[in-house]
Amino acid sequence: MNSNYPIILRLEGKLVVVVGGGKVAERKISGLLASRARVVVVSPEATDELQRLSSAGKIEWVQRPFLQEDLKGAFMIFAATNDKVLNKLVKDSAESQQLVTVADDPDGSNFHLPSSFHRGRLSIAVSTGGASPKLARKIREKLEQEFDETYEDYLEFLFMKRKWIIVEVADAVLKSKLLTAIVSDEFLNSHDREGDFQRLYEGMI
């Protein structure tokens, strides 16, 4: 039985501590920066890219070995070193409410990252519960082909129209019909979504 609970987090402004300065840490940090998290890297050494990010002020690099107090106030923690003993120390140093993932111990982590991609507001994530990250990536790549860049503009259209419908349309039945109608291949593939929506709305009222 899979007891994992899928969730999408808003990390903007949240403190995320990454222990480790290698390629694994670099990959994790790339996604964290896109979420506008406040990233602190703790490691005596760091890749050229992490050093560049530090020099540019994108991350804070604490250039020394890990200390337990480095985790104070962290919302999320990545133990991303190639030292199993150190990774376990990071995990054991975390408080019970902190989210911790350990690079070489998925079963000992209390969260893990799915294989994911974004199309504007659309986020699609695939997880195999640690059974096969390679399969998760393979499924993600198939989904990337199905949900192409067309969805970026389409999601913006849906976002704006949903806000308008909720505010401007008082009739609950009409509101439901409009919200259902715009989630269709006709609107996805339309070259004039605004015009099509106006004609749809006028036809329904």
N, C-alpha and C positions, 0 to 999 in steps of 0.2 A: 504494500500500500504506500502510495506517495503522499507524505505529509507536508510537502513543501507548499508554501503559500505565495503565489505570484503577486507581485506588486510593482508599481512604477513610482519611484521616489523623486521628489524635487530636492536637489542638493544645493541649489543656489545659496551661497553664503555659508554653507555648512562646512565645518572643519573635517577634513579627511586626511588621515595620516597614513603614509605609505612607507613602510620600513623595507629598505632595499633600493639600490640605485642601478640595477641592471636592466636588461631588455624586457623582462617580465614586468617590472615596475613601470617601465616606459610605456608599454602597451596599455596598462591600466590607467595611467595618468592621462593618456590621450583622450579617453572617453570621459574621464572626470572633468577635464578642462572644458569640454563641450557642454557639460551640465552646469558650469560656472561655480563649481565647488571651490572652497579655499583649501588648496593642497599643500601639505607639508611633507617633504621627503626627508627621512632620517637615514643617512648612510655615510660612511667615511669616503666612499667613492661613488661616482655617478657617470652614466653614459654621456657622450658629447651632447646628445639632444637634451637630456635633463639639465646639463650645465647651461645650455643655451636658454632653456626655459627659465632657469633660475636668474640668469643675467638679465633677461627681458622682464623680470618681475612677474612672470606667469605663475611660478610656484616658489615656495620657500624651501631652500635646501639647508638642512641642519647637518653640517659636515663633521660627523663624529659617530661613534658606535651608539646603538640604541640604549636608552634609559627608560625605565618604567614611567617616569613623569612625562615622557613625550606623548603619552596617550591621553593626558588630562584634557577633558573637554571635547575629545574627538567624537563625532557622530558615527563615523565609519573608519575601519582600520583594515589595511592590507598588509599581511605579512608576506613579503614578496622577495625573500632572499633565497640563496641556494644552500643555506645552512639550516637543516632540520631542527637542530637544537635551538637556534635563535628564533626561528619561526614559532616554535612551541612556547618559548619564553614570551614572545609578543602576545600570543593567544592567551597565555595564563595571566599576563599582566593586565589584560582588558577587564573592565567592569562588566557586570552581568547585562546591563542595558545597552552596551555598545555592540555594534554590528562588526563582526570580524570574519575575514576570509583568509585562509592560509593556503599558499600556493601549492604546497605538496601534501595537503591533508584536507581534501574536500569533505570527508565525513566528519572531521573535527571542526569545520567551519559552521557558522550559523547563517551564512548566506553565500550564494555563489552567483556569478554573472552568466546569464544565458548568452547564446549567440544571437546577436541582434543587428538590426539596421533601421534606418529612419528615412521617411519620405515626407519632409516637412513636419507636420503635426502627427503624422502616422508613425507609430513605433511598433515593430513586430519583433518578438523575441521567441527563441526556441530553446528549450531545455530538455535534456534526456535524464535529468536527475543524477548526473555524474556517470551514467552508464557508458556514454560515448560522445565526448565533445566533437569528434570528427563527424558523427552522424548529424549532430545538431547543426554543424557548419554546412553540411551537405544539404539539409532541408532548408536552411536559411538561404543558401544560394539559389535554390529553386524558387523560393518565395520572392527573392529579389527580382527575378525575371518576370514573375506574374504581376507584382506590384511595382511598376516602373515609375519614372519621374512624373508621369501624368498625374499621379496621386497628390503631388505637392500642391499644385494649384487647386485641385479638386477639394482637398481638405480645407484650404483657406476659404473657398466658396461655401462649403458646408458650415464652417465655423461662423462666418458672417451671416449667412442666411438663417441659421438656427437662432442666433441672437435676435435677428430682426423678427422672425416668426413668433418667438416667445413674448416679445414686447408688444408687437403691433397687432397680432391676431388674437382676438378675445375668444372666439368660438373654439371650444376644445376639439370638436370633430374636425373642423377645417384645419386646425393646427396640426393634428395628427396626420391628416391626409397629405398636407404639404411636406411635413418632415419625412414621411414615408416616400413620397414621390421623388424628392431630390436625391435620395439614395438609390440611384438606378444607373444602368449603363448609358441611358440616354443623356443624363447630365454629366456622367464621367467623360463621355466621348464628345460632348457638345463643343462647338467652336464659339457659341454665344450663350453661355450659361445665364447671364443676366437677362437677356432677351427671352430665353426659354422660360425662365422663372416668372417673369412678368406676365407672359402669355398664359402660363399655367395658373397663376394666382387670379388673373382676371377671369379666366374660364371657370374657376371654382366658385368665385363670388357672384 
